[in-house]
Amino acid sequence: MALAKRARNVNPASDKPSLIRELVEIADYIAHLRNEIAALRANELTRDRLPMAHEELGSVVAATAGATNSIMNTAEEILGLPDDKNYRATVEARMNDIFEACTFQDITGQRIAKVVEALRQLESRLSRFASAVKAKDEGGIDPEEVERRVRKELLILNGPQLHGPAVAQDEIDALFA
């Protein structure tokens, strides 16, 4: 807008270098902005990284569910074993099955690390872009996000707490005492 106002008041003889300088600055800014957008590699994010994160988390859920079922089935088998001379050998074999099922933790840890890295790259690229375009967030919080947060709190869908307002284990134990 300032450029348009300035263009109307241009004295062709005296302001030509100033106008050219401003146009060059605008062109440089646009070129810089295009480079920053290209550096985001948004197509790579949507084509490769985010789908990979989705697949990895899906695999974590499947591996965890499979291992949990295996552990529970093996434990049930142990509980149903007859008390005979082969009892100890059978229990030891079933315990090895449980240990084997617990190896899911290593694989899920690797998969989650991949997702964390993809999200870190996304965060870094978005931060770089926001800085390049001097982006400012809109005021306040998105009303839909506020509604989701309230619903989650009311339905107690906020999951395990990292550092938030979690209920202490002593309080939970006291409920069952």
Biotite code that builds the C-alpha atoms (Angstrom):
import biotite.structure as struc

atoms = struc.array([
    struc.Atom([0.000, 0.000, 0.000], chain_id="A", res_id=1, res_name="MET", atom_name="CA", element="C"),
    struc.Atom([2.813, 2.402, 0.862], chain_id="A", res_id=2, res_name="ALA", atom_name="CA", element="C"),
    struc.Atom([4.418, 1.515, -2.456], chain_id="A", res_id=3, res_name="LEU", atom_name="CA", element="C"),
    struc.Atom([1.231, 2.347, -4.386], chain_id="A", res_id=4, res_name="ALA", atom_name="CA", element="C"),
    struc.Atom([0.865, 5.663, -2.547], chain_id="A", res_id=5, res_name="LYS", atom_name="CA", element="C"),
    struc.Atom([4.496, 6.442, -3.199], chain_id="A", res_id=6, res_name="ARG", atom_name="CA", element="C"),
    struc.Atom([4.139, 5.512, -6.874], chain_id="A", res_id=7, res_name="ALA", atom_name="CA", element="C"),
    struc.Atom([1.364, 8.109, -7.324], chain_id="A", res_id=8, res_name="ARG", atom_name="CA", element="C"),
    struc.Atom([3.560, 10.826, -5.869], chain_id="A", res_id=9, res_name="ASN", atom_name="CA", element="C"),
    struc.Atom([6.641, 9.940, -7.899], chain_id="A", res_id=10, res_name="VAL", atom_name="CA", element="C"),
    struc.Atom([8.587, 12.688, -9.527], chain_id="A", res_id=11, res_name="ASN", atom_name="CA", element="C"),
    struc.Atom([9.950, 10.756, -12.519], chain_id="A", res_id=12, res_name="PRO", atom_name="CA", element="C"),
    struc.Atom([13.230, 12.601, -12.559], chain_id="A", res_id=13, res_name="ALA", atom_name="CA", element="C"),
    struc.Atom([14.180, 12.658, -8.869], chain_id="A", res_id=14, res_name="SER", atom_name="CA", element="C"),
    struc.Atom([12.561, 9.537, -7.380], chain_id="A", res_id=15, res_name="ASP", atom_name="CA", element="C"),
    struc.Atom([13.475, 7.000, -10.060], chain_id="A", res_id=16, res_name="LYS", atom_name="CA", element="C"),
    struc.Atom([16.481, 5.553, -8.187], chain_id="A", res_id=17, res_name="PRO", atom_name="CA", element="C"),
    struc.Atom([14.446, 5.368, -4.954], chain_id="A", res_id=18, res_name="SER", atom_name="CA", element="C"),
    struc.Atom([11.543, 3.605, -6.664], chain_id="A", res_id=19, res_name="LEU", atom_name="CA", element="C"),
    struc.Atom([13.888, 1.196, -8.427], chain_id="A", res_id=20, res_name="ILE", atom_name="CA", element="C"),
    struc.Atom([15.615, 0.468, -5.118], chain_id="A", res_id=21, res_name="ARG", atom_name="CA", element="C"),
    struc.Atom([12.247, -0.285, -3.471], chain_id="A", res_id=22, res_name="GLU", atom_name="CA", element="C"),
    struc.Atom([11.217, -2.541, -6.362], chain_id="A", res_id=23, res_name="LEU", atom_name="CA", element="C"),
    struc.Atom([14.535, -4.367, -6.142], chain_id="A", res_id=24, res_name="VAL", atom_name="CA", element="C"),
    struc.Atom([14.010, -4.840, -2.383], chain_id="A", res_id=25, res_name="GLU", atom_name="CA", element="C"),
    struc.Atom([10.525, -6.249, -3.019], chain_id="A", res_id=26, res_name="ILE", atom_name="CA", element="C"),
    struc.Atom([11.880, -8.566, -5.717], chain_id="A", res_id=27, res_name="ALA", atom_name="CA", element="C"),
    struc.Atom([14.658, -9.709, -3.377], chain_id="A", res_id=28, res_name="ASP", atom_name="CA", element="C"),
    struc.Atom([12.121, -10.350, -0.609], chain_id="A", res_id=29, res_name="TYR", atom_name="CA", element="C"),
    struc.Atom([9.924, -12.374, -2.966], chain_id="A", res_id=30, res_name="ILE", atom_name="CA", element="C"),
    struc.Atom([12.935, -14.376, -4.159], chain_id="A", res_id=31, res_name="ALA", atom_name="CA", element="C"),
    struc.Atom([13.971, -15.013, -0.540], chain_id="A", res_id=32, res_name="HIS", atom_name="CA", element="C"),
    struc.Atom([10.413, -16.073, 0.312], chain_id="A", res_id=33, res_name="LEU", atom_name="CA", element="C"),
    struc.Atom([10.311, -18.487, -2.644], chain_id="A", res_id=34, res_name="ARG", atom_name="CA", element="C"),
    struc.Atom([13.634, -19.993, -1.521], chain_id="A", res_id=35, res_name="ASN", atom_name="CA", element="C"),
    struc.Atom([12.292, -20.457, 2.018], chain_id="A", res_id=36, res_name="GLU", atom_name="CA", element="C"),
    struc.Atom([9.108, -22.086, 0.720], chain_id="A", res_id=37, res_name="ILE", atom_name="CA", element="C"),
    struc.Atom([11.203, -24.396, -1.462], chain_id="A", res_id=38, res_name="ALA", atom_name="CA", element="C"),
    struc.Atom([13.399, -25.217, 1.558], chain_id="A", res_id=39, res_name="ALA", atom_name="CA", element="C"),
    struc.Atom([10.305, -26.464, 3.380], chain_id="A", res_id=40, res_name="LEU", atom_name="CA", element="C"),
    struc.Atom([10.126, -29.285, 0.869], chain_id="A", res_id=41, res_name="ARG", atom_name="CA", element="C"),
    struc.Atom([6.390, -29.478, 1.569], chain_id="A", res_id=42, res_name="ALA", atom_name="CA", element="C"),
    struc.Atom([5.906, -32.092, -1.134], chain_id="A", res_id=43, res_name="ASN", atom_name="CA", element="C"),
    struc.Atom([8.479, -34.322, 0.561], chain_id="A", res_id=44, res_name="GLU", atom_name="CA", element="C"),
    struc.Atom([6.735, -33.838, 3.900], chain_id="A", res_id=45, res_name="LEU", atom_name="CA", element="C"),
    struc.Atom([3.319, -34.784, 2.542], chain_id="A", res_id=46, res_name="THR", atom_name="CA", element="C"),
    struc.Atom([4.605, -37.493, 0.195], chain_id="A", res_id=47, res_name="ARG", atom_name="CA", element="C"),
    struc.Atom([7.208, -39.199, 2.427], chain_id="A", res_id=48, res_name="ASP", atom_name="CA", element="C"),
    struc.Atom([7.654, -38.030, 5.988], chain_id="A", res_id=49, res_name="ARG", atom_name="CA", element="C"),
    struc.Atom([4.125, -37.624, 7.334], chain_id="A", res_id=50, res_name="LEU", atom_name="CA", element="C"),
    struc.Atom([2.807, -40.863, 5.770], chain_id="A", res_id=51, res_name="PRO", atom_name="CA", element="C"),
    struc.Atom([5.877, -42.630, 7.190], chain_id="A", res_id=52, res_name="MET", atom_name="CA", element="C"),
    struc.Atom([5.079, -41.234, 10.637], chain_id="A", res_id=53, res_name="ALA", atom_name="CA", element="C"),
    struc.Atom([1.508, -42.503, 10.289], chain_id="A", res_id=54, res_name="HIS", atom_name="CA", element="C"),
    struc.Atom([2.674, -45.967, 9.213], chain_id="A", res_id=55, res_name="GLU", atom_name="CA", element="C"),
    struc.Atom([5.278, -46.196, 11.966], chain_id="A", res_id=56, res_name="GLU", atom_name="CA", element="C"),
    struc.Atom([2.780, -45.273, 14.676], chain_id="A", res_id=57, res_name="LEU", atom_name="CA", element="C"),
    struc.Atom([0.325, -47.786, 13.235], chain_id="A", res_id=58, res_name="GLY", atom_name="CA", element="C"),
    struc.Atom([3.042, -50.428, 13.406], chain_id="A", res_id=59, res_name="SER", atom_name="CA", element="C"),
    struc.Atom([3.780, -49.493, 17.017], chain_id="A", res_id=60, res_name="VAL", atom_name="CA", element="C"),
    struc.Atom([0.123, -49.965, 17.906], chain_id="A", res_id=61, res_name="VAL", atom_name="CA", element="C"),
    struc.Atom([-0.022, -53.326, 16.098], chain_id="A", res_id=62, res_name="ALA", atom_name="CA", element="C"),
    struc.Atom([3.251, -54.592, 17.614], chain_id="A", res_id=63, res_name="ALA", atom_name="CA", element="C"),
    struc.Atom([2.236, -53.512, 21.092], chain_id="A", res_id=64, res_name="THR", atom_name="CA", element="C"),
    struc.Atom([-1.180, -55.150, 20.765], chain_id="A", res_id=65, res_name="ALA", atom_name="CA", element="C"),
    struc.Atom([0.362, -58.365, 19.416], chain_id="A", res_id=66, res_name="GLY", atom_name="CA", element="C"),
    struc.Atom([2.944, -58.554, 22.173], chain_id="A", res_id=67, res_name="ALA", atom_name="CA", element="C"),
    struc.Atom([0.349, -57.811, 24.835], chain_id="A", res_id=68, res_name="THR", atom_name="CA", element="C"),
    struc.Atom([-1.929, -60.571, 23.538], chain_id="A", res_id=69, res_name="ASN", atom_name="CA", element="C"),
    struc.Atom([0.987, -63.001, 23.434], chain_id="A", res_id=70, res_name="SER", atom_name="CA", element="C"),
    struc.Atom([1.988, -62.175, 27.009], chain_id="A", res_id=71, res_name="ILE", atom_name="CA", element="C"),
    struc.Atom([-1.589, -62.491, 28.259], chain_id="A", res_id=72, res_name="MET", atom_name="CA", element="C"),
    struc.Atom([-2.177, -65.804, 26.453], chain_id="A", res_id=73, res_name="ASN", atom_name="CA", element="C"),
    struc.Atom([1.059, -67.233, 27.806], chain_id="A", res_id=74, res_name="THR", atom_name="CA", element="C"),
    struc.Atom([0.218, -66.104, 31.334], chain_id="A", res_id=75, res_name="ALA", atom_name="CA", element="C"),
    struc.Atom([-3.214, -67.758, 31.030], chain_id="A", res_id=76, res_name="GLU", atom_name="CA", element="C"),
    struc.Atom([-1.539, -70.978, 29.868], chain_id="A", res_id=77, res_name="GLU", atom_name="CA", element="C"),
    struc.Atom([0.742, -70.905, 32.906], chain_id="A", res_id=78, res_name="ILE", atom_name="CA", element="C"),
    struc.Atom([-2.213, -70.424, 35.239], chain_id="A", res_id=79, res_name="LEU", atom_name="CA", element="C"),
    struc.Atom([-3.948, -73.433, 33.688], chain_id="A", res_id=80, res_name="GLY", atom_name="CA", element="C"),
    struc.Atom([-0.994, -75.814, 33.895], chain_id="A", res_id=81, res_name="LEU", atom_name="CA", element="C"),
    struc.Atom([-1.490, -79.020, 35.863], chain_id="A", res_id=82, res_name="PRO", atom_name="CA", element="C"),
    struc.Atom([0.714, -79.444, 38.904], chain_id="A", res_id=83, res_name="ASP", atom_name="CA", element="C"),
    struc.Atom([2.787, -82.404, 37.734], chain_id="A", res_id=84, res_name="ASP", atom_name="CA", element="C"),
    struc.Atom([6.446, -83.403, 37.344], chain_id="A", res_id=85, res_name="LYS", atom_name="CA", element="C"),
    struc.Atom([6.854, -81.302, 34.125], chain_id="A", res_id=86, res_name="ASN", atom_name="CA", element="C"),
    struc.Atom([5.452, -78.179, 35.737], chain_id="A", res_id=87, res_name="TYR", atom_name="CA", element="C"),
    struc.Atom([8.777, -76.347, 36.216], chain_id="A", res_id=88, res_name="ARG", atom_name="CA", element="C"),
    struc.Atom([10.053, -77.087, 32.685], chain_id="A", res_id=89, res_name="ALA", atom_name="CA", element="C"),
    struc.Atom([6.741, -75.979, 31.156], chain_id="A", res_id=90, res_name="THR", atom_name="CA", element="C"),
    struc.Atom([6.684, -72.764, 33.201], chain_id="A", res_id=91, res_name="VAL", atom_name="CA", element="C"),
    struc.Atom([10.271, -71.990, 32.190], chain_id="A", res_id=92, res_name="GLU", atom_name="CA", element="C"),
    struc.Atom([9.403, -72.504, 28.509], chain_id="A", res_id=93, res_name="ALA", atom_name="CA", element="C"),
    struc.Atom([6.340, -70.250, 28.844], chain_id="A", res_id=94, res_name="ARG", atom_name="CA", element="C"),
    struc.Atom([8.436, -67.600, 30.649], chain_id="A", res_id=95, res_name="MET", atom_name="CA", element="C"),
    struc.Atom([10.860, -67.580, 27.720], chain_id="A", res_id=96, res_name="ASN", atom_name="CA", element="C"),
    struc.Atom([7.864, -66.940, 25.444], chain_id="A", res_id=97, res_name="ASP", atom_name="CA", element="C"),
    struc.Atom([6.952, -63.963, 27.621], chain_id="A", res_id=98, res_name="ILE", atom_name="CA", element="C"),
    struc.Atom([10.508, -62.608, 27.488], chain_id="A", res_id=99, res_name="PHE", atom_name="CA", element="C"),
    struc.Atom([10.486, -62.997, 23.705], chain_id="A", res_id=100, res_name="GLU", atom_name="CA", element="C"),
    struc.Atom([7.188, -61.130, 23.441], chain_id="A", res_id=101, res_name="ALA", atom_name="CA", element="C"),
    struc.Atom([8.652, -58.289, 25.498], chain_id="A", res_id=102, res_name="CYS", atom_name="CA", element="C"),
    struc.Atom([11.222, -57.556, 22.794], chain_id="A", res_id=103, res_name="THR", atom_name="CA", element="C"),
    struc.Atom([8.515, -55.455, 21.093], chain_id="A", res_id=104, res_name="PHE", atom_name="CA", element="C"),
    struc.Atom([9.788, -52.553, 23.184], chain_id="A", res_id=105, res_name="GLN", atom_name="CA", element="C"),
    struc.Atom([13.003, -52.271, 21.176], chain_id="A", res_id=106, res_name="ASP", atom_name="CA", element="C"),
    struc.Atom([11.190, -52.225, 17.837], chain_id="A", res_id=107, res_name="ILE", atom_name="CA", element="C"),
    struc.Atom([8.518, -49.803, 19.004], chain_id="A", res_id=108, res_name="THR", atom_name="CA", element="C"),
    struc.Atom([11.244, -47.543, 20.390], chain_id="A", res_id=109, res_name="GLY", atom_name="CA", element="C"),
    struc.Atom([12.961, -47.498, 16.985], chain_id="A", res_id=110, res_name="GLN", atom_name="CA", element="C"),
    struc.Atom([9.687, -46.749, 15.192], chain_id="A", res_id=111, res_name="ARG", atom_name="CA", element="C"),
    struc.Atom([8.769, -43.970, 17.597], chain_id="A", res_id=112, res_name="ILE", atom_name="CA", element="C"),
    struc.Atom([12.268, -42.471, 17.158], chain_id="A", res_id=113, res_name="ALA", atom_name="CA", element="C"),
    struc.Atom([11.594, -42.269, 13.395], chain_id="A", res_id=114, res_name="LYS", atom_name="CA", element="C"),
    struc.Atom([8.308, -40.464, 14.005], chain_id="A", res_id=115, res_name="VAL", atom_name="CA", element="C"),
    struc.Atom([9.929, -38.078, 16.467], chain_id="A", res_id=116, res_name="VAL", atom_name="CA", element="C"),
    struc.Atom([12.624, -37.241, 13.885], chain_id="A", res_id=117, res_name="GLU", atom_name="CA", element="C"),
    struc.Atom([10.014, -36.599, 11.172], chain_id="A", res_id=118, res_name="ALA", atom_name="CA", element="C"),
    struc.Atom([8.092, -34.301, 13.505], chain_id="A", res_id=119, res_name="LEU", atom_name="CA", element="C"),
    struc.Atom([11.308, -32.524, 14.530], chain_id="A", res_id=120, res_name="ARG", atom_name="CA", element="C"),
    struc.Atom([12.085, -31.841, 10.869], chain_id="A", res_id=121, res_name="GLN", atom_name="CA", element="C"),
    struc.Atom([8.558, -30.575, 10.281], chain_id="A", res_id=122, res_name="LEU", atom_name="CA", element="C"),
    struc.Atom([8.831, -28.284, 13.287], chain_id="A", res_id=123, res_name="GLU", atom_name="CA", element="C"),
    struc.Atom([12.221, -26.987, 12.150], chain_id="A", res_id=124, res_name="SER", atom_name="CA", element="C"),
    struc.Atom([11.012, -26.279, 8.625], chain_id="A", res_id=125, res_name="ARG", atom_name="CA", element="C"),
    struc.Atom([7.845, -24.547, 9.774], chain_id="A", res_id=126, res_name="LEU", atom_name="CA", element="C"),
    struc.Atom([9.832, -22.460, 12.239], chain_id="A", res_id=127, res_name="SER", atom_name="CA", element="C"),
    struc.Atom([12.285, -21.453, 9.515], chain_id="A", res_id=128, res_name="ARG", atom_name="CA", element="C"),
    struc.Atom([9.425, -20.525, 7.185], chain_id="A", res_id=129, res_name="PHE", atom_name="CA", element="C"),
    struc.Atom([7.577, -18.530, 9.859], chain_id="A", res_id=130, res_name="ALA", atom_name="CA", element="C"),
    struc.Atom([10.773, -16.645, 10.606], chain_id="A", res_id=131, res_name="SER", atom_name="CA", element="C"),
    struc.Atom([11.454, -15.963, 6.908], chain_id="A", res_id=132, res_name="ALA", atom_name="CA", element="C"),
    struc.Atom([8.004, -14.495, 6.303], chain_id="A", res_id=133, res_name="VAL", atom_name="CA", element="C"),
    struc.Atom([7.900, -12.826, 9.720], chain_id="A", res_id=134, res_name="LYS", atom_name="CA", element="C"),
    struc.Atom([4.639, -14.654, 10.391], chain_id="A", res_id=135, res_name="ALA", atom_name="CA", element="C"),
    struc.Atom([2.600, -13.702, 13.388], chain_id="A", res_id=136, res_name="LYS", atom_name="CA", element="C"),
    struc.Atom([-0.048, -15.957, 14.889], chain_id="A", res_id=137, res_name="ASP", atom_name="CA", element="C"),
    struc.Atom([-3.633, -14.807, 15.042], chain_id="A", res_id=138, res_name="GLU", atom_name="CA", element="C"),
    struc.Atom([-4.728, -13.628, 18.438], chain_id="A", res_id=139, res_name="GLY", atom_name="CA", element="C"),
    struc.Atom([-6.219, -16.163, 20.814], chain_id="A", res_id=140, res_name="GLY", atom_name="CA", element="C"),
    struc.Atom([-6.662, -19.886, 20.478], chain_id="A", res_id=141, res_name="ILE", atom_name="CA", element="C"),
    struc.Atom([-8.626, -21.574, 17.707], chain_id="A", res_id=142, res_name="ASP", atom_name="CA", element="C"),
    struc.Atom([-12.201, -22.076, 19.039], chain_id="A", res_id=143, res_name="PRO", atom_name="CA", element="C"),
    struc.Atom([-12.267, -25.653, 17.716], chain_id="A", res_id=144, res_name="GLU", atom_name="CA", element="C"),
    struc.Atom([-9.083, -26.407, 19.658], chain_id="A", res_id=145, res_name="GLU", atom_name="CA", element="C"),
    struc.Atom([-10.635, -24.941, 22.829], chain_id="A", res_id=146, res_name="VAL", atom_name="CA", element="C"),
    struc.Atom([-13.696, -27.151, 22.295], chain_id="A", res_id=147, res_name="GLU", atom_name="CA", element="C"),
    struc.Atom([-11.507, -30.259, 21.812], chain_id="A", res_id=148, res_name="ARG", atom_name="CA", element="C"),
    struc.Atom([-9.536, -29.502, 24.979], chain_id="A", res_id=149, res_name="ARG", atom_name="CA", element="C"),
    struc.Atom([-12.687, -28.984, 27.061], chain_id="A", res_id=150, res_name="VAL", atom_name="CA", element="C"),
    struc.Atom([-14.205, -32.232, 25.718], chain_id="A", res_id=151, res_name="ARG", atom_name="CA", element="C"),
    struc.Atom([-11.028, -34.178, 26.493], chain_id="A", res_id=152, res_name="LYS", atom_name="CA", element="C"),
    struc.Atom([-10.932, -32.795, 30.032], chain_id="A", res_id=153, res_name="GLU", atom_name="CA", element="C"),
    struc.Atom([-14.617, -33.566, 30.647], chain_id="A", res_id=154, res_name="LEU", atom_name="CA", element="C"),
    struc.Atom([-14.299, -37.102, 29.322], chain_id="A", res_id=155, res_name="LEU", atom_name="CA", element="C"),
    struc.Atom([-10.916, -37.581, 30.989], chain_id="A", res_id=156, res_name="ILE", atom_name="CA", element="C"),
    struc.Atom([-9.310, -38.273, 27.615], chain_id="A", res_id=157, res_name="LEU", atom_name="CA", element="C"),
    struc.Atom([-6.072, -36.460, 28.342], chain_id="A", res_id=158, res_name="ASN", atom_name="CA", element="C"),
    struc.Atom([-4.046, -39.655, 28.677], chain_id="A", res_id=159, res_name="GLY", atom_name="CA", element="C"),
    struc.Atom([-0.891, -40.091, 30.677], chain_id="A", res_id=160, res_name="PRO", atom_name="CA", element="C"),
    struc.Atom([0.478, -36.811, 31.922], chain_id="A", res_id=161, res_name="GLN", atom_name="CA", element="C"),
    struc.Atom([4.049, -35.823, 31.149], chain_id="A", res_id=162, res_name="LEU", atom_name="CA", element="C"),
    struc.Atom([4.515, -32.905, 33.491], chain_id="A", res_id=163, res_name="HIS", atom_name="CA", element="C"),
    struc.Atom([0.954, -31.683, 33.863], chain_id="A", res_id=164, res_name="GLY", atom_name="CA", element="C"),
    struc.Atom([-1.741, -31.936, 36.479], chain_id="A", res_id=165, res_name="PRO", atom_name="CA", element="C"),
    struc.Atom([-1.522, -35.669, 37.038], chain_id="A", res_id=166, res_name="ALA", atom_name="CA", element="C"),
    struc.Atom([-3.078, -37.453, 39.990], chain_id="A", res_id=167, res_name="VAL", atom_name="CA", element="C"),
    struc.Atom([-0.414, -38.737, 42.348], chain_id="A", res_id=168, res_name="ALA", atom_name="CA", element="C"),
    struc.Atom([-0.085, -42.509, 42.684], chain_id="A", res_id=169, res_name="GLN", atom_name="CA", element="C"),
    struc.Atom([-0.639, -42.207, 46.461], chain_id="A", res_id=170, res_name="ASP", atom_name="CA", element="C"),
    struc.Atom([-4.064, -40.635, 45.798], chain_id="A", res_id=171, res_name="GLU", atom_name="CA", element="C"),
    struc.Atom([-4.984, -43.457, 43.405], chain_id="A", res_id=172, res_name="ILE", atom_name="CA", element="C"),
    struc.Atom([-3.832, -46.062, 45.932], chain_id="A", res_id=173, res_name="ASP", atom_name="CA", element="C"),
    struc.Atom([-5.924, -44.356, 48.614], chain_id="A", res_id=174, res_name="ALA", atom_name="CA", element="C"),
    struc.Atom([-9.044, -44.769, 46.428], chain_id="A", res_id=175, res_name="LEU", atom_name="CA", element="C"),
    struc.Atom([-8.527, -48.524, 46.344], chain_id="A", res_id=176, res_name="PHE", atom_name="CA", element="C"),
    struc.Atom([-7.582, -48.886, 50.011], chain_id="A", res_id=177, res_name="ALA", atom_name="CA", element="C"),
])
